[in-house]
């Protein structure tokens, strides 16, 4: 156990007491096996299960900072000196002690080869490097790196492998455990079945789109739902109804399937698992009828059954055939839908529905299901003038829906609801448009800004038709459109460049630049030197499996502040009413077929909030988010890691067999006006005398170990060099999509002053020395061993590179504020040879627009959400403690930034909206304390929303709910941890 504790601490993790006791009770063999599995899982999570060897082994010390001529002449001298019977070219050993490497022919002695670890491993040796020319040579199979090994061994010149010493390439080995002061806690689950049950319930209750990581988790959990239910039944925790299919009642839903699944993609996955577990899907007709309420639900289910994605963004290659009983059930479901919504859903995905119709055969049952047949006839453009019985039936059914379908020539044509809305908006008929939109609450909220603009153009106050439509639709609106509309409306009343933290908590505002370098749309290259644009811009993230940003000039007319204030008050009032009513996110999977309604949760006795949440937008467009170590919402502004130290970016990838893949980690530098200053990539390994240092360009990544590139950044020195903005980029230089790589990820880690070898002064001196590798340096490195370039304990973020794209822009950095903006977007590309210089203008446009878009308050933040939760769900008179952050430049998100503790209590004559506004804006606190941490009494039920889980001294019996972005000591408390998506899901509509 001591060895396991040490290994976990070396990886920045810590066992909680229950988990340690459970592991200690295992037999020795079982403990060893579980320990290996646990360490392997942690290594995979942090990316430490790979070999991370940069091109220049002593990076950042050995990087050739000088010009290319110095490196070139060094290689030429090496070539001339690489003749037989010469000494070792690294350490100068006497003749006879060196061997000649394959490929380059350079002479290296046994000692220099053994201590540096220039080959991948002894077992496979699929590649090896030369410590002289620093070139990597793939072999394709286990083979010797030495030239003519048998002949050279007879001469006694080739070194045998040093089996007494294996180069220690484990990242972080030898460093002091816990150097950053934060250990991630590992908890013991009550049981596998209980853990599956709880996690599955939480994911099925989500109301916002799942990110790829959560989507994959849901798929695995659903696949194991039957096994978990059986385990629970065997343990005596449930009755026979808990089994996947209750015997004797084939129409009964399994215990893991809730009565309602808000997210339609999740519903499709769950129903696919349900139908796949029975030989007769027709027996589950009642279950499908109770849960399928749109035609798109049917389409999602059929796509999942055929191997596609439920989001319909990646259609299956072919539609799987359907059993006749299931075909009858699905046609009956479609026929039972309102014709208008059925026909419009089919028209929304015409290509997929035409492929599905080949399996459904809707005309075969036209007499039994005439509405479904009519909808498919309109989709296909079926000729109804042939006089056949089918044509007569379709014409007769079309006569029952004159408002939605018409005969044009020989074909049936659809009149859509969206067309009527557009006609009303185009004619500025606000009353008609509002009445139409009220029937679809989500669309009303999405088009609310457009509707208010039309109303403002007609003059006068807010029309009653709009307020009536809102009063009718708001109780039915999903949380996503509700929060999105609120943020967008606030921005219409804000001066350009506003937003950010509440005024009472905020620090000095940051200047916003107004340079625009043209369009950076999804496709096509962009050229030119850029142009000025002093007007505001709007940034969009279209729905897709990849997140690509589009920006256009914001030419919308302004809205009157009083109109915006009145509509925002309606939206906020709806949010507070939902939270105060204690509505659950959805039915938790029950152990009985008919669960009883869950009671409203008890009010909280206290709340603790961080104002740093104002820099974190509510998650949106999660479908295209990268799977990551820390789920940072796109647009979040976070302090750079390390108070005064440096930051190391890293990139690791492995290429598929037979395909060379060259990924490049790059950084583009801009001034405060987003004018291009320089770069740090494979074409320039250093910037500003070592303020940014690249580890060297690796142009291939053969399996099993792949390749790793680093970029070290010294923010203070970069700022002194005139750099204001950084844009970090990962390019696929030879245009191989990330999705074709078996393994590819990137991220960043914290570096202390002593990490990585040279500090600021040492780097400057190294730059003056140029590219020469002295004998003294080689001997010193041989004695000390390679430094740990990849330390998993200091990894702050790790994210996967996936999707059909070749350029990823994970974040931008504002060096003046020492803040990183998490962008997590991709760029379109053309051709090959992608690099910073080619895309410098598009990167500037993207960085500028993203910075401005998330600084002007166009998104609702987690601070808003936390304040609403605290105001509505704490009992009367309970304290709401706000940790007001000064957010000094260079602050570290993993260290407490709290300087003031503001206390708020709802006053006797204060309404809930007024209290929420006072809390959110930081007005008139009921108490202010300096330099103190919140003290919670034992037995308190608390709501905590924090950036860093660093609440000190929490009593062991404190219960409640906690959201945090980064881990910390308070993770050990008995608080139920929730995600940002869970907080949003609490805003479930009161009526459906």
Secondary structure, DSSP 8 states (H G I E B T S, - for coil): -HHHHHHHHHTTEEE-HHHHHHHHTS-HHHHHHHHHHHHHHHHHHHTTTS----SSTTTTTTS--S-HHHHHHHHHHHHHH--TT---TTT---TTSEEEBTTT--EEEHHHHHHHT-BS-TTT--EEE-TTT--EEE-SSS--SBTTHHHHHHHT-S----TT------TTTTS-TTTTS--EEE---S-HHHHHHHHHHHHHT--S---HHHHHHHHHHHHTHHHHHHHHHHTTSS-GGGSSS-TT-TTS--TTS-S--SSHHHHHHHHHHHHHT-S-GGGGHHHHHHH--SHHHHHHHHHHHTT--TTSSS--SS-----HHHHHHHHHHHHTS-HHHHHHHHHHTHHHHHHHHHHH-GGGGTTT-HHHHHHHHHHHT----S--HHHHHHHHHHTT-TTTEEEETTEEEE--HHHHHHHHHHTT-HHHHHHHHHTSHHHHHHTHHHHHHHHHHT-SS--HHHHHHHHHHGGG--HHHHHHHHHHHHHHHS-TT--SS-TTT---------EE-----SSS---SS-EE--S-EEEEE-SSSS-BEEEEE-------HHHHHHHHHHHHHHHHHHHHTT--SS----SSSS---------EEEEEEEGGGGGSB----GGG---BSS---TT-EEE-SSSSSEEEEEEEEE--TT----EEEEEEEE-TT--EEEEEBTTBSEETTTTEEE--------TTT-EEEEEEE-HHHHHHTT--EEEEEEEETT---GGG-SEEEEEEEEE-TTTTS--HHHHHHHHHHTT---HHHHHHHHHH----S--GGGEEEEEE--SS-SEEEEEEEETTTTEEEEEEEEE---SS---HHHHHHHHHHHHHHHHHHHHTT-S-BHHHHHHHHHHHHEEEEEEEEEEEE---TT--TTS--EEEEEEE---TT--HHHHHHHHHHT-S-SEEEES------TT-EEEEEEEE---TT--TT-EEEEEEEE--GGGGSS-EEE-HHHHHHTT--S--
